[in-house]
Amino acid sequence: MKTRSRGFYRSVLPFLAFLALGGGSCSYHFQQTGKPEGLQISSIAVPMVKSPASTLGFEGDFTRIIREEFIDHSGLPVVSKESADAVLEIQITRIGSDPLTYDVRQNTVQGRTFNYATTGSRWLWLRMDARLIDRASGRILWDQKGVTDKASYSVSTDPLKTRYNQTLAVKTIARNLAKRVYAQTMERF
């Protein structure tokens, strides 16, 4: 039993020493302070998300969810654009939906049976561009284009219920993308 333990430690110790001495090529640094690694910013602004389609009217919810991600998880105050060290700009470039499932209903009309396919659920998807800008210099600290995500929602015969389900899908997407934007800002390589 002791021989097996020594063999284990002999194989693990060089690896641990390698990590302790900064081995590896990605030079990842764990964040303990809640501040972005390698960035000298003490506040951030998250202006209203821009979108080409205002039919959903989701920009306010989307912006609020992204701000909450920073408020809840970082040590950075979220402030106005005029007083921030860095500005996070987000532009929704495309939004759409595609059928996910179908419901087939049979109806009999004048003795003949017809099958009608209706959409039972849909995918809501969007694509966005995001970038973090140093407000004082105008320098782009990071830029990410074409970030996508999607969520499903149920389609109902009641248009208000369908709209509500669609709003929940938008919020799900916003939460997913907020986590990705937060990670891009705070967990620097």
ZIURBEL-V181343 format. One record per residue. N is the residue number from 1. SS is DSSP state (a for helix, b for strand, c for the rest). OMEGA is omega in degrees with one decimal (NA if undefined). Layout:
N/SS/OMEGA ; N/SS/OMEGA
This chain:
1/c/-179.8 ; 2/a/178.7 ; 3/a/178.4 ; 4/a/179.4 ; 5/a/179.3 ; 6/a/178.6 ; 7/a/178.0 ; 8/a/-178.8 ; 9/a/178.6 ; 10/a/179.7 ; 11/a/-177.6 ; 12/a/-176.0 ; 13/a/178.3 ; 14/a/178.7 ; 15/a/178.5 ; 16/a/177.0 ; 17/a/178.0 ; 18/a/178.6 ; 19/a/-178.1 ; 20/a/-179.7 ; 21/c/176.6 ; 22/c/179.9 ; 23/c/-179.3 ; 24/c/-173.0 ; 25/c/-174.6 ; 26/c/-179.9 ; 27/c/177.7 ; 28/c/178.1 ; 29/c/177.1 ; 30/c/178.4 ; 31/c/176.3 ; 32/c/-172.7 ; 33/c/-174.8 ; 34/c/178.4 ; 35/c/-179.5 ; 36/c/178.6 ; 37/c/175.0 ; 38/c/178.9 ; 39/c/178.9 ; 40/c/176.9 ; 41/c/-179.8 ; 42/c/175.6 ; 43/b/-178.0 ; 44/b/174.0 ; 45/b/176.4 ; 46/c/178.8 ; 47/c/-179.4 ; 48/c/176.1 ; 49/c/179.0 ; 50/b/-177.8 ; 51/b/177.2 ; 52/c/-176.9 ; 53/c/179.0 ; 54/c/-178.0 ; 55/c/178.4 ; 56/c/-178.5 ; 57/c/-174.3 ; 58/c/-172.5 ; 59/a/179.6 ; 60/a/178.1 ; 61/a/-178.9 ; 62/a/179.7 ; 63/a/-179.9 ; 64/a/-178.5 ; 65/a/178.6 ; 66/a/177.1 ; 67/a/-180.0 ; 68/a/178.4 ; 69/a/179.0 ; 70/a/-180.0 ; 71/a/-175.8 ; 72/a/-169.0 ; 73/a/-178.2 ; 74/c/174.6 ; 75/c/-178.1 ; 76/c/172.4 ; 77/b/174.3 ; 78/b/-173.0 ; 79/c/178.8 ; 80/c/-178.1 ; 81/a/-176.4 ; 82/a/-176.9 ; 83/a/-177.6 ; 84/c/172.1 ; 85/c/-179.1 ; 86/b/-179.2 ; 87/b/177.4 ; 88/b/179.7 ; 89/b/179.4 ; 90/b/179.3 ; 91/b/172.4 ; 92/b/-177.0 ; 93/b/177.6 ; 94/b/174.5 ; 95/b/-179.4 ; 96/b/176.6 ; 97/b/179.6 ; 98/b/177.4 ; 99/b/177.6 ; 100/b/177.9 ; 101/b/178.0 ; 102/b/171.1 ; 103/b/178.8 ; 104/b/179.3 ; 105/b/176.3 ; 106/b/175.7 ; 107/b/176.9 ; 108/b/179.7 ; 109/b/179.6 ; 110/c/175.4 ; 111/c/179.0 ; 112/b/-179.5 ; 113/b/178.9 ; 114/b/173.6 ; 115/b/177.8 ; 116/b/177.0 ; 117/b/175.1 ; 118/b/-179.6 ; 119/b/178.9 ; 120/b/176.4 ; 121/b/-177.3 ; 122/b/167.3 ; 123/b/167.8 ; 124/b/-178.2 ; 125/b/173.6 ; 126/b/178.2 ; 127/b/-178.6 ; 128/b/171.3 ; 129/b/178.5 ; 130/b/175.2 ; 131/b/177.7 ; 132/b/-174.0 ; 133/b/170.8 ; 134/b/-173.0 ; 135/c/-176.1 ; 136/c/-175.9 ; 137/c/-175.1 ; 138/c/-179.1 ; 139/c/177.3 ; 140/b/-178.5 ; 141/b/170.0 ; 142/b/-176.7 ; 143/b/-179.3 ; 144/b/-179.4 ; 145/b/172.9 ; 146/b/177.5 ; 147/b/-176.1 ; 148/b/172.7 ; 149/b/178.4 ; 150/b/176.5 ; 151/b/-179.8 ; 152/b/174.5 ; 153/b/-179.4 ; 154/b/176.0 ; 155/c/-176.8 ; 156/c/173.1 ; 157/c/176.5 ; 158/c/-176.9 ; 159/a/177.8 ; 160/a/177.5 ; 161/a/177.5 ; 162/a/178.5 ; 163/a/177.5 ; 164/a/178.8 ; 165/a/178.1 ; 166/a/178.0 ; 167/a/176.7 ; 168/a/178.3 ; 169/a/177.7 ; 170/a/179.8 ; 171/a/176.3 ; 172/a/178.0 ; 173/a/-179.0 ; 174/a/178.9 ; 175/a/178.6 ; 176/a/-178.2 ; 177/a/177.2 ; 178/a/178.4 ; 179/a/-179.8 ; 180/a/179.2 ; 181/a/178.0 ; 182/a/-179.9 ; 183/a/179.5 ; 184/a/-178.2 ; 185/a/-169.2 ; 186/a/-176.1 ; 187/c/-175.2 ; 188/c/173.2 ; 189/c/NA
